[in-house]
Amino acid sequence: MGVITQTRAVRLGNFLAGKWVDSSAGDFLPVIDPATQAVLAETPLSSAAEVDAVVAAAASAFPEWRRTPPEERIQFLFRMKALLEEHLEAIARTCTRENGKTLAESRAEVRRAIENVEVACGIPMLMQGYNLEDVARGIDEIMVRQPLGVIAAITPFNFPAMIPFWFLPYAIACGNTFVLKPSERVPLTMRLVFELLETIGLPPGVVNLVNGGKAVVDALLAHPLVRAVSFVGSTAVAKYVYAQGAAHGKRVQCQGGAKNHVVVTAEADLTNTTQVVIDSAFGCAGQRCLAVSTVIAVEKARTPLREALTESAVALRVGNGLEEGVQMGPVISPTSKSRIESLIAQGVADGGKLAVDGRGQPGNFLRPTILEDVPPQSTLTNTEIFGPVLSLVPARDLDDAIAILNRSAYGNAASIFTTSGAEARKFRYEASAGNVGVNIGVAAPMAYFPFSGWKDSFLGVLHGQGRDAVEFYTEKKVVIERWPKEWSRKF
């Protein structure tokens, strides 16, 4: 996607101190509908000076916001939830237009965003500390959680509505102020959300938004007033963000890439398994960090599973996500499509066999692709494709299947399909992944559980969502008190 300098559509601004401000950027990127190629808007590539202004607005709002009682802070979240519910359809349609996923997928995404707001409304309990009297004679000790200050979040293109809400509601409920840098490819969903947030009465500077690319990311990572950074994206960028953030003394959590495996045993229910695997592999055109990339078929499961998956993949309806009945939309850009098709070709060159070939479609569209017998040394085996491509790999038994998935450098998610409790327990115990599913294709944790991830799929200690989010966005203070009677003043 090239830089443009001539106005073709509405130019987006930044949101700081409770108002929208035009960007002084010299360069803008087009926001393109992946299905129609229409230019929807232009995203400014904001400067470091603009980042500084946004962070300053957040820092200015922090002292008063952290003094606002938690019970009062969550009243704004209740209003936020009501607005998201009321405008769910508009948010979902905006998400589909700029991302390409189906309208049903966008609606589900907004629903998961709302779920995180609901959980953050419990902050008066989630943020509580603990205490112990008489740690020594006449001395008491307490632990309290206090907000950090300015929080920054850098979010990806694949879930424009949901992923910012892994962070925003928890950060502000804990008493922090917040700066969001959405993906420059899909800024319109958060533009609409922040327009709604304008109406709920949040003090100016509590929530802020800055559009841009790498220069904005670097400025946030280096800014002395930014205390913590949350990131979701590829592993390569996650490692960069984690290293740079840590070098500047920040608390950092980085959700990276994935290569998710599903194990199907001979004990599995074939009909249910096929439908769930197809939905997981090809939902959102495979552009999600919990998409199934590799199906490991154990023993006798391989032949019937291949036939069932092939039949279902061929029948999947691909098209504009706004159209009724479409089951899979386009990938985000021509660059992504070209990269995915190159990886498919590499898998074939390495010895893989095409059971279903989804290449050769117009525009940004690909059809589902299934490859068999891709060798372990293939680039495809160890690369996050981030597209509608599924590899089918044989295994001698469950031990062999678990060994195959555990060799992966990634550890975001893994699932097993079986009717055997013993197989399920063994898999749950031994699978080297942070999110594990049993007869579940997309093991996406509810908002009150952490969005876990292991190995190269996550850098940090505390994950997004739930109690982990509260721990990440607060720091612990221990107070040790002694009040001798003889020190008491008499009045």
N, C-alpha and C positions, 0 to 999 in steps of 0.2 A: 504494500500500500504506500503510494508516494505522498510526499508533502505537497499541499496545494497552497496557493497564495491568493487566489481569486475567489470571491464570494459566490457560492452556488446554492447555499441553503443557510438556515439560521445558524449563527455562530454562538456557541455556548460560552458561558462565563463561569466564574467561580463563586462559591457561596461562603461568605465570611462575615462574622459579626452580625448575623441575622439578615443579610441582604445579598442580592446578586450583584456582582461587579463584573463589568466587561474585562476581558483579558487583554493585556498589552502585548501578547505574543505576536511575533512576526510570522509564525508558521502555524498552519492548521491542518489537521487530517480529516478526510471525509469519513463520515459514518455511513456505511453502505449496507442496505438491506441485502443479506446474502441470497435471498430467494429471487429478488427482482433486479438487483444491481442498482436500485434507485439510491441517490444520495439523500440521506435523511437529515443530516446536520453536519457541522464542522466542529471538531474538537480542538481547542487551543493547546499548543505545546507550551505550557506556562513556564516562566523563568524562575530561577532561584529567588529572585526578589519577590515574586508573587507568592511563592511558598512561604517566605519569611513573613509576609503580611497575614497570610492565613494562620500560620502557627502563632503569631503574635496575638491575633484575635482570640484564639483558643486559650492561650496562656493568660490573657487579661480576664477571661471569664472564669478561670479555674478557682481563684480564692473564694468567691462568693458561692459558686456551685458546690464546692466540697463542703461548705458550711450548711448547705440546704439539707434538712433531715431526709434520710432515705425514704420515709413515708411520703414526703412531698415530691421527691424525685420520681417515684414510680407513678405518680398521678399523670405525669407527662407520657409515660409508657402506656398507660391505659388508653389515653387519647390516641396515641400512635397506633395501637392495635385496632381501635375502632375505625380509624381512617384507612388503614391498610385493608381491613375487611370491606369497607364501603367502596374502595376504589380497586379492589382486587382485579376486576376484569380489565380495567384500563392499564394497570401496571403489567398484567400478563400480556396484553396485546402489544404493548411497547417492547417488552422483553422479546417476544417472538419476532417482531419486525427487525430489531437490530441484531438478534442472535441467530435466528433461523429455526429454532426448535419449534415443536408443535405447540399449539395453544394449550392443549391438555397438559403438556410438560411444564409450560410456563405457569399455568394455574397452580400446579402442584408445587412448583418452586416458591411461589409467593406464599403458599400455605405454610411451607417450612420456615420462611422468614417470620411469619406471624407467630409461629410456635416458639421461636427464640425470644421474641418480645414477651410472650406470656411467661416464659421461664424467668426472664430477668425481672419481672414484676415481683418475684419472691425475694428480692435482694434484702429486705429487712431481716430475713432469716438466714439467707445464704452468706451474708457478709458478717454475721456475728462471730465474735472471738470466743475466748474461754478464760476461766480464772480458777485460782486455787487459793483458798485462805490458809494462813499459817504454813507457808513454805519453810519458815523458821518462826520461832516464837514471836508473835506480834507483827509478823511481816506477811503481806499478801502479794500475790503476783497475778497479773492479768495480761492477756494478749488481745490486742485490737487490730483490725485491718483498716488501713487508711488508703485513699486513692493516691495514684502516682503523680498525676498531672495531665500533660497533653499526650494523648494516644494517637498514633497514626495507623491506618490500615490501607494496604495495597492489595487490590482484588482483581481477579482475572475476568476474561470475557465469557466463560462458559456458563456461569450462573450469576447474571447481573443483578438479580433481585435477592437471591438467598444469601450468598456468601458475605456481603457487607453486614448482614444481620447476624452472622456468627459472632460479630465483634461489637457493632454500634450499641445495641441495647445494654449489654453487660458493662461496657466501658462507662457509659454515662450513668447507669444505675448505681455503679460503685462510686460515683462522684468525680470522675475524670471528665475532661473535655476531649473532643474527638475531631480528627481530620481524616477524611476519606479521599483516597486517590483511586477512582474506578479505572477499569481498563479503558484506554483511549479508543478502543474498537467499539465499545458498547456503553457510552456515557448517558444515554437517554433515559434508561430505567431509573437510575439514581437521580437524574435531573428531576424526573416526575416525583419521586419519593421525597426529595428535599423540598420541592414546592409544597407538598402536603405537610411536611414537618414545619414549614413556616407558619402554619395555621394553628399549631397546638400550644403556642405560647412559651416555648423554651426560651430561656434568657439568651440574648445574642452572644454568639461565640461558643456555645456549648457543643453544637454540631456544625461542622464546616466541610467544604468540598473543594478540592483543587484538581483540575483536569491537567493532563499532560502525559509525557512519556518518561524516558529514563532520567532526564535532567531533574524532573520532579521527584522521582524515587531517590536519587542521590542526595538531593537537597533535604529531603525528610530524614534520610539516614544520618546525615551529618549535623542536622540542626540541634543545637545544644538544649533547646527547650522541649524537644520530643523525648519522652521518657521510655516509651515502649512502642514496638512495631509489630503488627500482625500482617502476615503475608500468605497468599495462596497463589501458586503458579507452577511452572516447571521446576524440576529438581535443580537444573543448572542455575536458574535465577534465584531459587530459594537459597542455594549455597552462597551466592553472591550477597544477597540481602542479609543473610545470617552473619556472614563474616564482616561486612561493612557496618552493620548495626552494632555488633559486639565490639568492633574496634572503636566505635564512638561511645561505648559505655551504656548501650541501651539493652533493655530486656527485649528479646526477640523470639517469636514463634513463627515457623515457616512450614506450611504444608506444601510438599513437593509433588512430583509425578508419581505414576503408578504403573504396574503391570500385573493386573489382578487375575488370579487363577480360580477356576471353578473345577472341583473334582466331582465326577459323576460315576457312581459305582453301579454294579449290576443290581444292587438292591433298590435303586432309585425308581420313582414313579416317572416313567418316560414322558407321558403327556404333560404333566405339570412342569417337569424339568425343562422340556423344550421351550415352552411358552415363556418361562421365567428367564432362561438364558438368552433367548432372542430379545426380550425386552431390555435386559441388562446390557447386552453387547451393542445393540443398535439404537437404544433410546438416546435422545439428544445427539444423534449421529455419531455416537461413540465418544463425544467430546466431554467426558466427565471423568473425574479421578477415581470413581468407583465402577466404571464400566468393566465388564468382563472382557479380557483380552485373549485369554487362553483357557480352553476347556480340556481337561485331562480326563480321558475316558478309560476307566479301569476294566480290563478283561473283556467280558462279553458285551459290555455296554457300548463298545465303539461303533459297530456297524449300524445297529438300530438308531443310535443317537445321531450319527452322521446323516443318515437318511432323513430323520425327522427335522434336524436343524436346516438342512439344505432346502427341504420343501417349504419350511416356514420363511426362510430368508428370501427365497425367490418370490414369495407371495406378498411380501411387505410392500405397502404403498408408500412411495417416496414423492414428495412435492412440497409446495409452499405450506409452511406450518399453520397459516391462517385458514387454509381450506379444510372443509369438513371431510373427515375420513382419512386424512393424511396421517401416517404412522411414523414417518421419519423425514426431517427437513434436511437442508443443505449443510455443508460444513461452512465455517465462518468466512473463508476467503479463498481466492484462487491460489494463493501461496500455500495455504493449508492443504487444498486439494492436490496440488502438484506434489507436495511432500508425501502425502499418504499414498498416492499412486506410485511414487518412486520406491517407497518401502514395500509395497506389494510386489513390484517387479523384482526387488532385491530378494524377497523371500522365495520367489519362483526360481531366480538364478541360483540361489543357495540350495535348491533341491526340493522346495515345497511344491505341493500340487494344488491347483485351484479347483475346489469343489464348486464354488460360486464366485464369479468375477464381476465386481460392481463398477469397474472402470468404464470410461468412455461416455459418460453422461454430460449433458450440456451444463453451462454455468458452473455454479459451485456444488452441483449435485454429484453424489456418488451413491451407488446402490450397495446393499450389504455384500460383503466379501467374506468367504470362508476358505482358509488354506489348511491343507493337511500335511503332516509329516515334515514340518519345518525343522531342520536339524538344530540341535542345541547351540551350535556355534554360529548360527545365522544372526545377522544384525537384527532381524525382526524379532528374534526370541527375547532379546534384552532391551528393546527400544519401546518407549511409550509412543504408540502410533497416534493416539488421540483422534481416531476416526472409526468408521464402521467396518472394522476388520477383526475377524475372529480366527484364531488358530486352534486346530484340533490336534491334540497330542495323545498318543497311546501310553498306558502305564501297565506294568505287569500286575500290580496289586496296590493296595492303599499305601503301603510303606513307600513304594516307588513313586506314587503320585505326590505324596507329601514331600519327598526328597526333591522332586522336580520343582515344586513351587518354592521350597525353602532355599533353593539355589539362586533365586532371583535377588537382584540388588534392592528391589523395592519391597515394601511391606505394608501397603495401604490396606488391602482387603483380600480375603480369600473365603470361598464358600464350598460346602459339600452338599451334594444331593444324595440322600440315602433314606431308607426306611429302617436302618439298623441303628439302634441306640449306641451299641458298642463302637461302630464305625464313627458315628457323630462325635462321641466323647473323645475318641483317639484323635480325631482331626482337630477338634477344639483345643485339645491339650498341646498338640505338637505343631500346628500350623504357625509359621513365623510371619504373622500379620497382625496389625493393630485392630482391625475390624473383621470379625469372623462371622460368617453366616452359615446357618444350618437350614437347608431347604429354602434359602433366601438368596436371590440373585444379586441384589444391591444391598449390602450390609451397611445401610446409612443410619447411624445412631440418631435416636430422638434427641431433641434439644437439651434434655436434662441429663444426657450422657455426653462425655467428651467425644469429639470427632477424632478418633485415635488414628495412629499411623506409625509405622516402624521403619527402621533402616533408612534408605534414601528417600522414603516418602515423607519424612518429617525431620526437621531440625529444631530442637528445643526440648523443653521438659513438660510444659503445660500446654495442652491442646485448646482448640476453640470449643465453645459451648459449655453449658452447665457449670459445675463447681470448678472445673479447670479454668474457665474464663474468669470467674471471680478471683481465684488465686492469682492468675496472671495479671489482672488489672488492679491489684492491691498489693501493698507491702505490709508486713507484720511489724507491729511495734509491741515490745514487751515492757510493761511498767511494773516495777517492784516498789512497794510502798511500806513505810513504817510510820506510825503516828503515836509516839510515846505519850502517855497520859500527862506527864509532867510538862510537855511542850504546849499543851492546850491552854489557850488564853481564856481567862474568866471575864465575863461581861456582866 
